[in-house]
Amino acid sequence: MKKYQRFAPLGLYLAILAALVSAGLYFVRREFDLYQQISIGLIVVGLAVYALLAPDKVRQAITGRQARYGSNAFVLLLASIGILVVVNFMIYQDPPRWDLTEDKANTLAPETIEILDSLEESVTIQGFFADSVPTSTDELLQNYELFSDGKISYEYINPVMDPVAAQEAEIAQDRTLVLYMGERREAITSATEKEISAALLRLLSGDERVVYFLTGHGEYSPDDTGDESYSLARRTMDAKNYRIELLNLIGGEDIPADADVVVVAGPQVPVTADEVAKLKAFSTAGGALVVMEEPTIFTQFGDAEDSLAAYLAEDWGITLGNDLILDRTSSVGAFPFATEVSQHVITNTISNNVFPFFPTARSVTISNPLSNLGQSELLLTAPFDATWAETDLDSLLAQEEPTADEATDLPGPVPVMVVAEDTFTGARLVVVGDSDFAADAYFQRQSNGQLFLATMDWVTEQDALINLTTETPTQRFIVPPSTTTVYLLYLFAICLLPAGLLAIGGVVWYLRRKRG
């Protein structure tokens, strides 16, 4: 056996190599598969070969002085590992958290903490993401789960892989969060702390918001289906705890007392003067109106008087232009984009550079600023060199090439959406020069759906539910080093530092060798 003793280190090398492979497989694959089992088997075989070919060395390692010292070190190692395991287990059970960021970016606002403390029922959040979940959304939901003391839980669902769950949740677009509390639910399309906390407040209050869609004039209907309907808008509003009803004022019916909002979505014939009087009385009592009117060339108005437009101009100082907005930058010239956005609660939900667009829109301007009204031209098109509101509608009907005329046309940026609020009665009004943007054909394109839902939340005063006292993020900038500095760093890290270590090692080796 002694003549084979020189091969004993090969068994030890085999065991070490197999141990390294086993550790690498564990960190990469994280499973006890066949490759892991073979690696462990080779470790045993290598150690057995070494013990068989070099029994004297094994005996000496077990019974010698180094073994005694090694056993003490091994006991200390086991004790240290045991302490680390216990400490890690305790931290895992109750993990401490420290937000070391200057602006407390990873800490929920005090108002949110109060809402979470007031939860008496558990809340489940379903996040529908067709692709990867944004890191910011995941971290925010983790904070809600942590600070709610287990009352909030969340899960992610791929609506493409699980369309049944998406249909049951009645989501109309990707990246939607649906919050469930008992039989109530709230859906939001913007995963921010303010939106989630506001949704929790709505769940806690249980208040139902009632929206009536005016009918009888060829308007878009939430009860229809297909591209020429508001079915997607209705589905999303249903998920946000809105109650949608239809309203016909032609037959003498009055606006119900439970109405929060009346929506006029693209009438094809004028609303009668009697109906406008009822809408005016409703608004005077503090009710909210959303008026969306198409350019007259796409309606059956003809030369008939538009009593609703006259009311808006006289009582609200808002004029619907008899024109058509054209946009040279759009692939379809009559589909202008709203690239200039005023600061407002409604526009806060619009993603950066994902502007809404309005198929066949007319201008909406503030023609008479009134002291008792807060008026704002919210969305406007691009400047005059790109957009304008064409007033020569006859030439468009004759399919003549349109040209901008500064003398007769309204130059860009052209306002397409105006909001107003009566400071005395609290009535709110939104006027849009287009109704197609919220139809099923365009609801999920750009930020059209988000704009419509934010509008409904504003007119129902859902924006006033919560005002978070979050810290202002600290802006930090990194000044990149010059090319010379980068090359010097490379030289130091790759060449000088390793060369210095080798030189030190060589000197130490030489001195020890010289001392014998």
N, C-alpha and C positions, 0 to 999 in steps of 0.2 A: 504493500500500500504506500510505502514511503516514496517509491519511485514516481508515484502519481501526485505526491504532495505539492509539487510545483504548480499543478493545475488548480489548486484550491482557490487562489484569488479570482480565477475566472468565475467560479460560482458566486463569490461575493459581488463581483462586478455585475453579473447577471441579475442578482437580487436588487442591487442599487438602481440599475437601469429600469428594471420592471417596476420598482417603486415610483420612480419619476414618471414613467408612462402612466401608471395607475392614477397618480395625483393629477396629471394633465388631463386624462380622460374624465375624471370626476368633475373638474372645474369647467370643462367644455361641454360634456354631455349631460351631467347631473343625473345619471341613472346607472343602476347596477346591471349592465348588460353583459353579453358574452365576452366582449373585449376586456371589460373590467375584471371579469372572472379569470380570464386567461392570464392577465397581468398579475393578479394576486397569486395564482398558481405558480407562475414563474418565480415570484419572490420566495415562495416556500421551497421550490426545487433548488434555487440558487443557494439558499441558506443550508439546505440539507446536503448539497454537494460539498459546500465548504466544511460543514461539520464532519462529513464522512472522510474527506481527504486530509483534514488538518485537525484531528481530535485533540491533540496536545494544546494547540493554541486556543481552542474553545474552552478546554478545561482550565487553562491558565487565566483566560478572560473571566471565567465564572468565579474562581476561587482566589485569584491573586489580589494584591493590594489595590490595583486599579479598579478591580471589580467592587471592592468594599467602598472605595471613594465614589465610584460610579453609581453604586446602589443608593448612597446618600443623596447624590445629585438627582437621581431618578425619583426618589421620594419627594424631594423639594419641587421637582418639575411637576409631579402629579398634584401636589398640594396647590401649586400656583395655577395649574389648569383648572382644578376644582373651584378655586376662588373666582377665577374669571368666568367660569360657567355659571356659578350662582349669581354673580353680579350682573351678567348679561341677561339671565333669566328674569331677575327682578326689574331690570330696566325695560325688558321686552313687555312685561306685564303692565307696567305703568311708566311709559317712556316720558322723560322730561323734555321740554321744548324751550329753546332760547332763540328769540328772534334778534340776531345781532346786526341786521341791516339798519342803516342810518334812518331810513324813512319808514321802518316797520312794515315792509312790503308783505311779510308773511303772517301778519297779525290781523284778525278780523276787527272791524270797527266796533266801538262800544255798543252802538245801537243794535248791531247784529247779534252780539253776545246777549243782550237783553231779550231779543226775540227768541233765541235758542233756549234761554232759561225759562221762557214762558210757554214752551211747547209742552202740551199735556198728552199729545198723541205722537206716535212715531210717524216719520215722514220718509217715504221712499222716492228717490230721484232716479229716473231712467234717462240716460244720455244716449241719443241716437246719432251715431257718427258712422258714415259710410267708409271713411278712411281713418287715419290715426287720430287719436284724441290729443288736442293741444296740451302741452305741458302745463300751461297756466290754468287751464280748466281743471285738470286732474289735481293739481296742488290746491286749488280753491275748494274743490269738493272734499279733499282730504281734511282741510281745516274745518269745514262745516261738520264733517263726521266726528272729528276729534272734540271740538268745543261743544257739541250737542250732547255729550255724554251718552252716546249710543242711540239717541233718538232719531238720528238721520243716517240713512244708509243709501248707497248709490250703486248703480251698475251701468255698464255700457252695452248697447245693443247695436249691431250692424243692421240697418233697415234693409239692406240688399240681401243679406244672408237670412234675415228673419222678418220677412214682409208682414207676417201675421201680427207680430208684436207691434210693428209700426202702424198697421191698420187699426188695431185695438186702441192704440194711444192717440189715433186721429192726428198724427203729425202731417204737416203739409210741406215741410222742407227739412233738409239735412241739418245737422248740428243743432237739434232742438233738445231742450231739457224739459221733461215732464215731471212735476212734483205731485205726489199722491199723499193725501191725508184722509184716511177713511174713505168715504164716497166722493170726496171733493178732489179736484185736481187743477193744476195750473201749468200752462206750457209757456216757455220763454225761448226766444231764438238768439238771445245774447247772454252768454255765460259770464256775467259780471257779478260782483258782490251786491251791487245795488239792485240788479234785476232779480237775483235769487232771493234776497231778503224781502223785497217788495212782494214777490210771489208767496213767500211764507206768511207775510202779513195778510195777504188776501185770503189765504187758506184759513188763517186764524179767525178773520172777521166773518168769513162765510157769506159775505154780501154778494148778491147776484146783480150783475149789470145788464140792463135790458136795452137792447138796440132794435129800433124799428126801421125797416127799409121801406121807403115809399114805393107804392106800385100804382099802376093805372096809366102810366105815360110811356111805356116801353123801356123802363129802366132795367138795369142788370138785376137779376134776382138770386139771392142765396139759396133758393130752393131748386133752381135749375141745375143741370149738369152739363159738362162739356166746356170747350174753350170760351164760349160766349155766356159765361155764368160767373157767379161769385161763390162757387161751391168750396174751393180751397180756402177762401177767406173765412167762410162759415165754419169749416172744419177746424181751422186754427183758433177761431174765436170760441167755438164750443169747448176746446181744450183749455181755454183761459177763463172758463166759468162765465162766459157771456151767454145771455139768452137772446136768441135771434127771433124776431117776429116780423110779419109783413103788415103794412099799414096802407089802407085805401081810404083817402079822405074825400073822394069824389062823391060818394053816396051819402054824405052828411055825417059820417063818423068823425068823432073828435079824437085827438091824440090822447091815448090812455094815460092815466095818472102815474103809472109805474115806469113810463118811458124815461130813460136817461139821455138817449141820443136818437135823433131822427136823421137817417142817411138818404140823400137824394142822389142816386148813382146813375147818371147818364140818361135823363129823360129824352125821349125822341120827339115828344110834343110838349108845348109849354105847360107848366103847372098853373092851374087856374088862380085867379085873384082870390077866390074864397079859400082855397087851400093855403095860399101864401099868408092870408090873414091868420089862419090857425097856427101856421109855423111861427109867425111873428109873436103871437100870444104865448106860445110855448117858450120861445127864446126870451121874451120879456120876463117870464116867470123863473128864469134861470136855467132853462133847458139848453142842450147842446145840439148844434146842427153841423152836418158835414154835407157840403154841396159840391158835386162833381159834374160839370157840364161840358159836353163835347163842343167843338167848333160847329157853328150853325150849318155849314155845308155838309156835315155828316149827320144831320138830323132832319126832321120833317117840320121844323119851325116855320120855314118860309118867311112871310112878312108879318106873322103873328107877334103880338107883344109878349115879351118874356117878363112876366110879373115877378118872378123870383129874382131875376137879375136886377130889376128895378128896385126891389126891396133891399137887396144887398148894397146897391149903390147909395140909396137914400139913408138907410139906417146904420150901415156899417162902413160906408165910405170905400167900398170895394167894388171895382168895375171889372166885369167880364168882357174882354175885347172881342169885337167881331172880326176875327182874324185867324190865321193859322201859323203856328210857329214852325219855321224851317231851320234845319241844322245841317250845314255843309260837312261837319265832322262825322255825322252819323251815316251808317251804311244805307239807311232809309231816311231820306231827307226830311220826311214829316214825322220822324221819331226822335225828337230832341232829347238830349241828356241834360240833367240838372247838375252842372259841374260847379256852380257857386252855391254854397250852403251856408245859411246864417246859423248862428249859435242858438240852439233851442233844445228843449227836452225831446222833441220829436226827432230831430236830426242827430241826436247823440247816439242813436242806435245804428246809424248808417256807417258801414265799414269804410275805412280809408280807401279812396280810389275805386270804390264799387258804387258808382252813382246810380240813382234811379233814372229811368227813362219813361217818356210819356208818348205813347203812340197817338198821333193826331191830336195835338193839344192847342189850346188858345191861351192868350195872355190873361193874367189876373193881376191887376195893379191896385195900389192904394191911391185912389183918386182924391180922397178927402180925409185927411187926418183929423180925428175927433178927439176931444180932450178926455172923454169918459171911456175911451177904448185903448187897449194896448194892441197895436197892429204891427205886423211884421211880414215882410215879403220873404218867405222862408227858403224857397228853392228858385234858383234862376239859371238860365241857360248860359252858354259861353258868350264872350264879348261879340260886338257887332260884326267883326270880320268873319265870324263863324256862324252866327245865328241872327235871326230877326223874325218879327211877327208880320207876315204878309197880309195886307188889308185888301188887296185886289183879288178877291175870291173868284170873280168872274173869269179872270185870266187863268186861274188854276183849274176851274171847271172846263175851260177850253183847252186844257193841257198845254198851255204856253210855258216856255221856259221862265221860271220866276227869277226876278232880279230885285235886289234890295234897293229901296228908294227911301233915303233919309227924310224926305219931305213928307211922305205919307205913311211909311211903315214905322213900326216901333223897333228901334235898334236894340240889339242885345247888349248886355245880358237882359233877357226877357223873364220877368217873374211868372212862374207857372203855378205857384202854391202860396197862399196867404193865410195866416192865422190871426185871430183877433179874440180879445177877451174883454167883456164889459166889467169894469172895476166896481160898478154899483150892484148889479144883479148877479155877477159871477158867471153869466152865460158865456159859453165858448163857441167859436165858429171856425171852421176850416173850409176854405174854398179852393178847389183844384180845377184847372182848366182842362181836365181830362178824366175820364172814368175807366178807360181801357186798362190802365196800368195795374189795377187790382183784379182784373179778370183772370180766369184760370190760365189763359194762354200766356200771360206775362207775370203772374203772381210770383213764380219761383225764379224769375230772371233778375239779374243784378240785385239791387236791394229793394225792389218794389214791394215784396211782401212785408219786409221789416218796416218800411215806411208806413204802409197801411195800418199795421197792427200798432205801431207807436202812435199813430194819429188817433186810433180808437182809445188807447190808454190815456192819451192826453185829454181828450174831450170828456172822458168819464172821470177825470181827476185822479187817475191812478198814479200819476207822477208825484203827487203830494204825499204819498203814503210814508215815504222814508227819505231822510236826507242824511247820508252817512258822513261822519267827520273823519274821513280818511286823510292820511298824510299825503302831501304833495311829493311825488317821486323826485329824488335828487338826480339831476342830470350829471352824468360823468362822461368824460371824454378821454380817450387814450391817444396820445400823440405818438405816432409810429416813429421808431428810430430811423436814422439815416442809413443808407446802404453801407457806408463805411463802418458804422457801429455794429450792424448786423454781421458783417464779415469778421469783425474783431471778436464778437461773441462766439461765432462758429470756430474761429482759430483757437480761442481759449478752451472751449468745451471739448472740441474734437482732437486737438493736437497738443496744446500746452499742458492741460491738466493731466491727461493720461501719461504724457512724457515725463512730467514731474513726478508722478507716482512711481513710474518705472525707475526713474533715477534714484529716488529715495530708497526703494526696495533693493536696488543694486548696491548702493552704499552700505546699507545695513548688512546685506549678505557678505560684502567684501570685508567689513570690519570683523564680523563673527568668524569668518574663515581665517583672517589674519591672526586673531587671538587663539586660534587652534581649537 
